Amino acid sequence: MAYSRRTCKMDVLKAADSNPRNGVTCPSDVERFDIIVCSDCLYKHDVARAIAVLIGRALLAYPTTMVVVTDANRRGRQVIFYACNLTSFRAKTLL
């Protein structure tokens, strides 16, 4: 079985904005991913909220997608947990 790996760089604040005129889309808005990994991305609260929005959209479109966020004890950690738990999926800490 062949696997492929791709790294995507984007402005998460613009991608989380639902305004189509900003010209930024999230890759998971247009294609399915088996796993989405977010690493070192929770330093700012607004970024953490935007990432929660993008993760929520990805999971609504493709519920079997696995999401891994690796940012132990960063400032935005509680923000993303709170935002995730307000949506249809649950976040939990794994040590």
Secondary structure by P-SEA (a helix, b strand, c coil): cbbbbbbbbcccccccccccccccccccccccccbbbbccccccaaaaaaaaaaaaaaaaacccbbbbbccccccaaaaaaaaaaaccbbbbbcc
